[in-house]
Amino acid sequence: MKLTQWTLLLCLAGFTACRQTPPSNKGVVVFQSDFGLKDGAVSAMKGVATGVDPDLKLYDLTHEIPAYNIWEAAYRLQQAAPYWPAGTVFVSVVDPGVGTSRKSVVAKTRNGQYFVTPDNGTLTLIAESIGIDSVREINEALNRRKSSQASYTFHGRDVYAYTGARLAAGVISFEEVGKLLPDTVVKIAYQQPVLKGDTLMGSIPVLDIQYGNVWTNINDSIFNKLQLSADKKVDVLISRGGVFLFNGRVPVVNTFGAVPEGQALGYMNSLMNFSLALNMRSFADSFHISSGPEWRVQIVAVK
């Protein structure tokens, strides 16, 4: 008898060495917060999730959201979520109102992802870009870490990480999160990208913080409506609260190196949104520009 036949007989007899461990089919949890990594807050959330099910796959989106900056949390979710599969559970904790009457929710999106977060504006851009299918308020009587009821300031650990992990692990269904709410969420107002006459108007949702580039919310399809002339230059005005901080003319190019070092340029970033940079310099630092819903940008094609 050949060795392979002996092996087959042994496996049919149930020998342990012949058994294969099935691959884990546990869910994915992606964490975001404004906690930073200087202390143990992020580790505590992951510890809670691991305690629910050690086979969960735990990842970080970012923990460097500026403190209390709900708008940037909303943007980073929109930026990253499209690259994660259906069923992914995002736990986003930027919660300056922790312990107050703001609702703790799980939103299911139309593409089958889940977002566990305070309903404080964090879901503004996800609601617009992906779409909300349904929203449930977290029932803390059932979905809260055991013996944590006396803690009012770390819902990221006690409520959101715990509920997100239970949902991802299949311990609870979406329906068991809590009561169904209207499929609307708290939204932060901002300037939507729009073409008015010959002027494109938009906002600066976020900076490319490492390099100081300024990202707008004007995507390539809207930008192309400007119908640039052959020299591809635009006049750009940037303001905050009616105060203009930049008023200049820039070439629209494909790469930073297309202009001399230190020169301003316009380009399409990796998300195909119009952006501004100084080659090998920080545009944001040079012109004292930041980001958020209060920042405005106007663009006019040079004829």
C-alpha positions as CSV (number, residue, x, y, z in Angstrom):
1,M,0.0,0.0,0.0
2,K,1.3,3.4,-0.9
3,L,2.1,6.0,1.8
4,T,-0.7,8.3,0.6
5,Q,-3.2,5.5,1.0
6,W,-2.0,4.9,4.6
7,T,-2.3,8.6,5.3
8,L,-5.8,8.6,3.9
9,L,-6.8,5.7,6.2
10,L,-5.3,7.4,9.2
11,C,-7.1,10.6,8.5
12,L,-10.4,8.7,8.0
13,A,-9.8,7.1,11.4
14,G,-9.7,10.6,13.0
15,F,-6.1,11.0,13.9
16,T,-5.5,14.6,15.2
17,A,-2.4,15.1,13.0
18,C,-4.6,14.8,10.0
19,R,-7.1,17.5,11.0
20,Q,-6.8,20.9,9.6
21,T,-7.9,24.0,11.6
22,P,-10.5,25.9,9.6
23,P,-9.6,29.5,8.8
24,S,-11.1,32.1,11.2
25,N,-14.2,33.7,9.8
26,K,-14.4,36.3,12.5
27,G,-15.1,39.9,11.7
28,V,-13.0,43.0,11.2
29,V,-13.0,46.0,13.6
30,V,-11.3,49.3,12.5
31,F,-10.6,51.8,15.3
32,Q,-10.4,55.6,15.1
33,S,-10.1,58.1,17.9
34,D,-8.5,61.4,19.0
35,F,-6.8,59.6,21.9
36,G,-3.3,59.6,20.5
37,L,-0.8,56.8,21.4
38,K,0.9,58.3,24.4
39,D,-1.2,56.3,27.0
40,G,-3.1,53.1,27.2
41,A,-6.5,54.2,26.0
42,V,-6.2,52.6,22.5
43,S,-4.8,49.4,24.0
44,A,-7.7,49.3,26.5
45,M,-10.2,49.4,23.7
46,K,-8.5,46.6,21.8
47,G,-8.2,44.6,25.1
48,V,-12.0,44.8,25.5
49,A,-12.5,43.7,21.9
50,T,-10.1,40.8,22.3
51,G,-11.9,39.8,25.5
52,V,-15.1,39.5,23.5
53,D,-13.4,37.3,20.9
54,P,-9.7,36.8,20.5
55,D,-10.1,35.8,16.9
56,L,-11.3,39.2,15.8
57,K,-9.1,41.1,13.4
58,L,-8.4,44.5,14.9
59,Y,-7.0,47.4,12.9
60,D,-6.4,51.1,13.3
61,L,-7.6,53.8,11.0
62,T,-6.0,56.6,13.0
63,H,-5.7,57.8,16.6
64,E,-4.2,61.2,15.7
65,I,-7.5,63.1,15.0
66,P,-6.9,66.5,16.6
67,A,-8.6,66.6,20.0
68,Y,-12.4,67.1,19.8
69,N,-12.3,67.5,16.0
70,I,-15.5,65.8,15.0
71,W,-15.2,67.1,11.4
72,E,-11.9,65.5,10.8
73,A,-13.2,62.2,12.2
74,A,-16.0,62.4,9.7
75,Y,-13.5,63.0,6.9
76,R,-11.1,60.2,7.8
77,L,-14.0,57.7,7.9
78,Q,-15.1,58.8,4.4
79,Q,-11.5,58.7,3.2
80,A,-10.8,55.1,4.4
81,A,-14.2,53.3,4.4
82,P,-14.5,52.6,0.7
83,Y,-11.4,50.4,0.8
84,W,-12.8,48.0,3.4
85,P,-15.2,45.2,2.7
86,A,-18.8,44.8,3.6
87,G,-19.3,43.7,7.1
88,T,-16.4,45.8,8.5
89,V,-17.2,47.4,11.8
90,F,-15.7,50.9,12.4
91,V,-15.5,52.1,15.9
92,S,-14.9,55.9,15.8
93,V,-14.6,57.7,19.1
94,V,-14.2,61.5,18.9
95,D,-16.6,62.4,21.6
96,P,-16.3,65.8,23.3
97,G,-19.8,65.3,24.6
98,V,-19.1,62.0,26.4
99,G,-21.5,61.3,29.2
100,T,-24.1,63.8,27.9
101,S,-27.4,63.3,26.1
102,R,-25.8,62.7,22.6
103,K,-26.9,59.3,21.3
104,S,-24.6,56.3,21.0
105,V,-25.4,54.6,17.8
106,V,-24.5,51.9,15.3
107,A,-25.2,53.0,11.7
108,K,-25.5,50.4,9.0
109,T,-24.6,51.7,5.6
110,R,-26.0,50.8,2.2
111,N,-22.9,48.8,1.3
112,G,-23.2,46.7,4.5
113,Q,-20.6,48.3,6.8
114,Y,-21.2,49.3,10.4
115,F,-20.2,52.5,12.2
116,V,-20.2,52.5,16.0
117,T,-19.9,56.1,17.2
118,P,-21.6,59.0,19.0
119,D,-24.1,60.6,16.8
120,N,-22.5,64.0,16.9
121,G,-21.6,64.8,13.3
122,T,-19.1,62.0,12.8
123,L,-21.3,60.4,10.2
124,T,-21.9,63.5,8.1
125,L,-19.8,62.5,5.1
126,I,-20.4,58.7,5.3
127,A,-24.1,59.5,5.1
128,E,-23.5,61.5,1.9
129,S,-21.0,59.4,0.2
130,I,-22.1,55.8,1.1
131,G,-25.6,56.3,2.4
132,I,-27.2,55.2,5.7
133,D,-29.5,52.2,5.5
134,S,-30.6,52.2,9.2
135,V,-29.5,53.4,12.6
136,R,-29.9,51.8,16.0
137,E,-29.3,53.4,19.4
138,I,-27.0,51.3,21.6
139,N,-28.9,49.7,24.5
140,E,-26.4,50.1,27.2
141,A,-28.3,47.8,29.6
142,L,-27.3,45.0,27.3
143,N,-24.3,46.3,25.3
144,R,-22.0,47.7,27.8
145,R,-18.9,46.2,29.4
146,K,-19.7,44.5,32.6
147,S,-19.3,46.5,35.8
148,S,-18.6,49.8,33.9
149,Q,-21.8,51.6,34.7
150,A,-20.1,53.9,37.2
151,S,-17.7,55.2,34.5
152,Y,-19.0,58.2,32.5
153,T,-15.9,59.4,30.6
154,F,-14.6,56.4,28.6
155,H,-17.5,55.2,26.5
156,G,-14.9,54.3,23.8
157,R,-13.8,51.4,25.9
158,D,-17.0,50.6,27.8
159,V,-19.6,51.0,25.1
160,Y,-18.3,51.4,21.6
161,A,-15.4,49.0,21.5
162,Y,-17.5,46.4,23.4
163,T,-20.5,46.8,21.2
164,G,-18.5,46.9,18.0
165,A,-16.6,43.7,19.0
166,R,-19.8,41.9,19.8
167,L,-21.3,42.9,16.5
168,A,-18.2,41.9,14.5
169,A,-17.9,38.6,16.4
170,G,-21.6,37.7,15.8
171,V,-22.3,37.7,19.5
172,I,-25.2,40.1,18.7
173,S,-27.0,40.9,15.5
174,F,-27.5,44.4,14.3
175,E,-31.1,44.2,15.5
176,E,-29.8,43.4,19.0
177,V,-27.8,46.6,19.2
178,G,-30.9,48.5,20.4
179,K,-34.0,50.3,19.2
180,L,-34.3,51.5,15.6
181,L,-34.0,55.2,15.1
182,P,-34.9,57.3,12.0
183,D,-32.3,56.7,9.3
184,T,-30.9,60.3,9.7
185,V,-27.9,61.4,11.6
186,V,-26.5,64.6,13.0
187,K,-24.7,66.5,10.2
188,I,-22.2,69.3,10.2
189,A,-22.9,72.1,7.7
190,Y,-20.2,72.9,5.1
191,Q,-19.8,74.4,1.6
192,Q,-20.7,71.7,-0.9
193,P,-18.7,71.9,-4.2
194,V,-20.6,73.9,-6.7
195,L,-20.0,75.8,-9.9
196,K,-21.6,79.3,-9.9
197,G,-21.1,81.1,-13.2
198,D,-17.4,80.8,-13.8
199,T,-16.5,80.3,-10.2
200,L,-16.0,76.9,-8.4
201,M,-16.8,77.0,-4.7
202,G,-15.9,74.4,-2.2
203,S,-14.3,73.8,1.2
204,I,-11.1,72.6,2.7
205,P,-12.1,69.4,4.6
206,V,-8.6,68.3,5.6
207,L,-4.9,69.0,5.2
208,D,-2.4,66.5,3.9
209,I,-0.8,67.1,7.3
210,Q,2.6,65.5,6.7
211,Y,3.4,67.8,3.8
212,G,1.2,70.8,4.4
213,N,-0.8,70.4,1.2
214,V,-4.3,71.8,1.1
215,W,-7.0,69.4,0.0
216,T,-10.4,70.7,-1.2
217,N,-13.7,68.8,-1.6
218,I,-13.8,69.7,-5.3
219,N,-13.6,66.5,-7.3
220,D,-12.2,66.1,-10.8
221,S,-15.6,65.9,-12.5
222,I,-16.7,69.2,-11.1
223,F,-13.2,70.8,-11.6
224,N,-13.2,69.8,-15.3
225,K,-16.3,72.0,-15.8
226,L,-14.0,75.0,-15.7
227,Q,-12.7,74.1,-19.1
228,L,-9.1,75.3,-18.6
229,S,-7.3,77.1,-21.3
230,A,-4.0,75.7,-22.8
231,D,-1.8,77.2,-20.1
232,K,-3.9,75.5,-17.4
233,K,-3.8,78.2,-14.7
234,V,-6.4,79.1,-12.1
235,D,-7.0,82.0,-9.7
236,V,-7.5,80.7,-6.2
237,L,-9.0,82.5,-3.1
238,I,-9.0,80.9,0.3
239,S,-10.9,82.4,3.2
240,R,-12.1,81.7,6.7
241,G,-14.9,83.7,8.3
242,G,-14.8,86.1,5.4
243,V,-11.1,86.8,5.9
244,F,-9.0,86.0,2.8
245,L,-5.7,84.2,3.6
246,F,-4.6,83.4,0.1
247,N,-5.3,85.1,-3.3
248,G,-3.0,83.8,-6.0
249,R,-2.7,82.3,-9.5
250,V,-1.3,78.8,-9.8
251,P,-0.6,76.3,-12.6
252,V,-2.6,73.1,-12.6
253,V,-0.1,70.2,-13.1
254,N,0.1,66.5,-12.6
255,T,3.2,66.2,-10.3
256,F,4.9,68.4,-7.7
257,G,8.2,68.3,-9.7
258,A,6.5,70.1,-12.7
259,V,7.3,73.4,-11.0
260,P,10.4,74.8,-9.4
261,E,11.0,74.2,-5.7
262,G,9.0,76.5,-3.5
263,Q,6.5,77.4,-6.2
264,A,2.7,77.0,-5.7
265,L,0.8,74.5,-7.8
266,G,-2.6,72.9,-8.2
267,Y,-3.1,69.2,-8.7
268,M,-5.5,66.3,-8.2
269,N,-4.7,64.3,-5.1
270,S,-5.0,60.6,-4.7
271,L,-8.7,60.9,-4.1
272,M,-9.0,62.9,-7.3
273,N,-9.9,66.1,-5.5
274,F,-8.3,69.4,-6.4
275,S,-5.5,70.4,-4.0
276,L,-2.8,73.0,-3.5
277,A,0.8,72.6,-2.6
278,L,4.2,74.3,-2.6
279,N,6.8,72.1,-4.1
280,M,9.0,70.9,-1.2
281,R,7.4,73.3,1.2
282,S,4.2,73.5,3.3
283,F,1.4,75.5,1.6
284,A,-0.6,75.4,4.8
285,D,2.2,76.8,7.0
286,S,3.3,79.4,4.5
287,F,-0.2,81.0,4.2
288,H,-1.6,80.1,7.7
289,I,-4.3,77.8,6.3
290,S,-6.1,75.1,8.2
291,S,-9.1,72.9,7.5
292,G,-12.7,72.4,8.6
293,P,-16.2,73.3,7.6
294,E,-15.6,77.0,8.1
295,W,-12.9,77.2,5.4
296,R,-13.9,78.3,1.9
297,V,-12.1,78.1,-1.5
298,Q,-13.0,79.8,-4.7
299,I,-11.4,78.8,-8.1
300,V,-11.7,80.7,-11.4
301,A,-10.0,79.5,-14.6
302,V,-7.6,82.0,-16.2
303,K,-8.8,82.8,-19.7
